[in-house]
Amino acid sequence: MAKVLLAGESWIVSTTEYKGYDSFTSSKLESGCDHLIDELEKNGHQVTHLFAHNVQEQFPWTMDELNKYDVIILSDIGSNSFLLSHRVFDEGHTTVNRLDLLKKWVINGGSLMMAGGYLSFGGFEGKAHYHNTPIEDILPVNVLPYDDRCEMPQGVKPLVKEDSNITKGLGEFPDILGYQELQVKPDSKVLMTVNKSPLLVIRKVGKGKTLAYASDIAPHWAPEEFMNWSGYGKFFSRCIDWLANVN
């Protein structure tokens, strides 16, 4: 069993409804990782979800806090949420750079996964902005400094390039609807591709490990067929297994 901290993969929606002369607004919190968490827990992992709006203040500030976990997953959460805490942005004080802290944690034996999305890697309009950060240093891929999304509304088939404990026996993967364009580092290993671009890439960094999955764990890039696929839970659980040295 691995102890996993999943940061991000949630959003707050504000809606304005117009009814003739009058209007009113409503808001709600939504999460895109409920199915993933259910599947990881079914496969024996313990998952703590840190909602995106809480990352700014509640993501671990110390090595001891990070050491409570075996694997950290960053999913659809941009670098600003880690860099611009209240103390920095509102008060103008210095703080710990938590991206640098996360890098040191991995080098010392921790494990990091980044899943794709509109606020992962480069991200929509480049807003995720992990290029030239300590996270890019340890990822198995280089991050582009601009919008790196490849939208595929027609669907595109993920392909296994190298058989591994993560991918073996899962059969054909369902189509996905988009992914991030990434550049593989020389000391990394590409396990899966999509449109000849890297989709699943792993790397050993110091005493730790990192994994990049260039598509999303939920809609819209992960369509209904992918979410309902019998291999969904096995695939992502095996990613955690590899990171946590379970296999």
Secondary structure, DSSP 8 states (H G I E B T S, - for coil): --EEEEEE-EEEEEEEEEETTEEEEEEEEEES-HHHHHHHHHTT-EEEEE-HHHHHHHS--SHHHHTT-SEEEEES--THHHH--HHHHTT------HHHHHHHHHHTT-EEEEE-STTSSS-GGG-S--TTSHHHHHSSEE--SS--EEEEEEEE--EESS--TTTTT--S---EEEEE--EE-TT-EEEEEETTEEEEEEEEETTEEEEEE-S-SSTTTS-HHHHT-TTHHHHHHHHHHHHTT--
